[in-house]
């Protein structure tokens, strides 16, 4: 493990230092990031599968460290200033109730094994592990049933309904197509 860090130091240190210095505003920041790169190399050396790709691996770590540095520098905007809070009204209750009925109808249209998976996980609140145990199937099979059931539901929804969304991506209304 220490041999890898020593090899990087002996063969790549100059190139790595220049690589980082060209991408950050000052040398002190570059030195801090270089140190962080060496720490990551030291702590993640066991992830390196192909020693022939050592240089590419090291420079990918350096790129990630630089990206993290700039990501941390970005100012955060307050979302409350950008998006107005949704106002609750009676229409929301009506839309929610219509959707609830529509969702149940779509669930009832699914083939038996997928309907059962959706009912157990989404309506009864079982985990997929608990569902697998109850049905006597493997966990991957349970996950597959839930995922396929949700995909079938989505396809059925898109075939039979047109949805309207608000700024936050919530459904505010829908109209049946058929």
C-alpha positions as CSV (number, residue, x, y, z in Angstrom):
1,X,0.0,0.0,0.0
2,X,2.7,2.5,0.9
3,X,4.6,1.4,-2.2
4,X,1.9,2.8,-4.4
5,X,2.0,6.2,-2.7
6,X,5.8,6.2,-2.9
7,X,5.6,5.3,-6.7
8,X,3.1,8.1,-7.3
9,X,5.3,10.5,-5.3
10,X,8.5,9.6,-7.2
11,X,7.0,9.4,-10.7
12,X,3.9,11.6,-10.8
13,X,4.3,14.3,-8.2
14,X,5.6,17.1,-10.5
15,X,3.0,16.4,-13.2
16,X,0.2,16.1,-10.6
17,X,1.2,19.3,-8.9
18,X,1.2,21.2,-12.2
19,X,-2.1,19.6,-13.2
20,X,-3.8,20.9,-10.0
21,X,-2.1,24.3,-10.1
22,X,-3.4,25.0,-13.6
23,X,-7.0,24.4,-12.4
24,X,-7.2,26.3,-9.1
25,X,-6.7,30.0,-8.4
26,X,-3.6,29.9,-6.1
27,X,-0.7,27.7,-5.0
28,X,-1.8,27.4,-1.4
29,X,-5.2,25.9,-2.6
30,X,-3.3,23.7,-5.0
31,X,-1.0,22.4,-2.2
32,X,-4.1,21.6,0.0
33,X,-5.8,19.8,-2.9
34,X,-2.6,17.9,-3.7
35,X,-2.4,16.7,-0.1
36,X,-6.1,15.6,-0.2
37,X,-5.3,13.7,-3.4
38,X,-2.5,11.8,-1.6
39,X,-4.7,11.1,1.3
40,X,-7.3,9.6,-1.0
41,X,-4.7,7.6,-2.8
42,X,-3.5,6.2,0.5
43,X,-6.9,5.4,1.8
44,X,-8.4,4.0,-1.4
45,X,-5.3,2.1,-2.8
46,X,-7.2,-1.2,-2.3
47,X,-9.7,-0.1,-4.9
48,X,-7.0,0.0,-7.7
49,X,-7.6,-3.2,-9.7
50,X,-5.1,-2.8,-12.5
51,X,-1.7,-1.4,-11.5
52,X,-1.0,-0.6,-15.1
53,X,-3.7,2.0,-14.9
54,X,-2.2,3.7,-11.8
55,X,-1.6,7.1,-13.6
56,X,-5.1,7.3,-15.0
57,X,-6.5,6.4,-11.6
58,X,-4.5,9.1,-9.8
59,X,-5.5,11.8,-12.2
60,X,-9.1,10.8,-11.9
61,X,-8.8,11.2,-8.2
62,X,-7.2,14.6,-8.8
63,X,-10.1,15.7,-11.1
64,X,-12.6,14.6,-8.5
65,X,-10.9,16.5,-5.7
66,X,-10.8,19.6,-7.9
67,X,-14.5,19.2,-8.8
68,X,-15.4,18.8,-5.1
69,X,-13.4,22.0,-4.3
70,X,-15.4,24.1,-6.9
71,X,-18.6,22.5,-5.9
72,X,-18.1,23.6,-2.3
73,X,-17.3,27.1,-3.5
74,X,-20.7,27.5,-5.3
75,X,-23.1,29.8,-3.4
76,X,-26.3,28.2,-2.4
77,X,-29.6,29.9,-3.5
78,X,-32.5,29.9,-1.1
79,X,-35.2,27.9,-2.7
80,X,-37.9,29.8,-0.8
81,X,-37.1,32.9,-2.8
82,X,-37.3,31.2,-6.1
83,X,-40.4,29.1,-5.9
84,X,-43.6,30.3,-4.3
85,X,-45.2,28.1,-1.8
86,X,-48.2,26.1,-3.2
87,X,-51.5,27.3,-1.9
88,X,-53.9,24.6,-0.6
89,X,-57.5,24.9,-1.8
90,X,-60.5,22.6,-2.2
91,X,-59.5,21.6,-5.7
92,X,-56.4,19.9,-4.4
93,X,-58.5,17.6,-2.2
94,X,-60.7,16.7,-5.1
95,X,-57.8,16.0,-7.5
96,X,-56.1,13.8,-4.8
97,X,-59.3,11.8,-4.3
98,X,-59.7,11.3,-8.1
99,X,-56.1,10.2,-8.4
100,X,-56.4,7.8,-5.4
101,X,-59.4,6.1,-7.2
102,X,-57.5,6.1,-10.5
103,X,-54.4,4.6,-9.0
104,X,-56.4,1.8,-7.3
105,X,-58.1,1.0,-10.6
106,X,-54.7,0.8,-12.4
107,X,-53.4,-1.5,-9.6
108,X,-56.4,-3.7,-10.0
109,X,-55.7,-4.1,-13.7
110,X,-52.2,-5.6,-13.1
111,X,-51.6,-9.3,-13.5
112,X,-52.0,-11.1,-10.2
113,X,-48.3,-11.4,-9.1
114,X,-47.6,-7.8,-9.8
115,X,-50.8,-6.5,-8.2
116,X,-50.0,-8.5,-5.1
117,X,-46.5,-7.1,-5.0
118,X,-47.8,-3.5,-5.3
119,X,-50.5,-4.0,-2.7
120,X,-48.2,-5.6,-0.2
121,X,-45.4,-3.0,-0.5
122,X,-47.2,0.2,-1.3
123,X,-50.6,-0.2,0.4
124,X,-49.8,-2.5,3.3
125,X,-46.3,-1.0,3.8
126,X,-44.3,-4.2,3.8
127,X,-40.6,-4.0,2.9
128,X,-39.6,-6.0,-0.1
129,X,-37.7,-8.4,2.1
130,X,-40.9,-9.0,4.2
131,X,-42.9,-9.4,1.0
132,X,-40.4,-12.0,-0.3
133,X,-40.6,-14.0,3.0
134,X,-44.4,-13.9,3.0
135,X,-44.6,-15.0,-0.7
136,X,-41.8,-17.5,-0.4
137,X,-39.7,-16.0,-3.1
138,X,-36.2,-14.6,-3.2
139,X,-35.5,-10.9,-2.5
140,X,-34.4,-10.2,-6.1
141,X,-37.6,-11.8,-7.4
142,X,-39.6,-9.6,-5.0
143,X,-37.8,-6.5,-6.2
144,X,-38.3,-7.4,-9.8
145,X,-42.1,-7.9,-9.2
146,X,-42.4,-4.5,-7.6
147,X,-40.4,-2.8,-10.3
148,X,-42.2,-4.4,-13.2
149,X,-45.6,-3.7,-11.5
150,X,-44.7,0.0,-11.2
151,X,-43.5,0.1,-14.8
152,X,-46.8,-1.5,-16.0
153,X,-48.7,1.1,-13.9
154,X,-46.8,3.9,-15.4
155,X,-47.5,2.7,-18.9
156,X,-51.2,2.3,-18.2
157,X,-51.4,5.8,-16.7
158,X,-49.7,7.4,-19.7
159,X,-52.0,5.5,-22.0
160,X,-55.2,6.5,-20.3
161,X,-54.6,9.9,-18.7
162,X,-53.1,13.3,-19.5
163,X,-51.4,14.9,-16.4
164,X,-50.9,18.5,-15.5
165,X,-48.0,19.4,-13.1
166,X,-47.2,22.5,-11.1
167,X,-43.8,24.2,-10.8
168,X,-42.7,21.6,-8.2
169,X,-43.6,18.6,-10.4
170,X,-46.7,17.7,-8.3
171,X,-49.8,16.5,-10.2
172,X,-52.4,19.3,-10.0
173,X,-54.9,17.8,-12.4
174,X,-55.4,15.0,-14.9
175,X,-57.9,14.2,-17.6
176,X,-58.8,10.7,-18.8
177,X,-58.0,10.1,-22.5
178,X,-60.6,7.4,-22.9
